[in-house]
Amino acid sequence: QVQLVESGGGSVQAGGSLRLSCVISGYGYDNNYCMGWFRQAPGKEREGVAFIDSDDLITYTDSVKGRFTVSKDNAKNTLYLQMNSLKPEDTGMYYCAAAQVVCKWWLVLHRRGEEPRDPVYWGQGTQVTVSS
């Protein structure tokens, strides 16, 4: 019943900005939930990019710190990823996701190639292409 619909991807030159949005419906977790953004480039592993939990605690992967900002609007049921100072290495398919799991634990599982016990709900993905 949980659905995620993404928008905002596109092509941009290095140094440019994009703002991704993810509208989430049917997501009624009260505690210990995490919403986040993942990306995947061709031939590479899917990478966790930015996460925000039910207490608004935020985690970023090192490569995007200082450039990307994750936020959410609870009233609009929307997750955002503001991406500034984009680099060619940021190119990839970006997915939003949600799960009833603590973000830090989700990252541990992700790095081990494991899934949380509760299901992860994924958006359809939106392509981000950054040219040099």
Order of alpha helices (4+ residues) and beta strands (2+ residues): beta-beta-beta-beta-beta-beta-beta-beta-beta-alpha-beta-beta
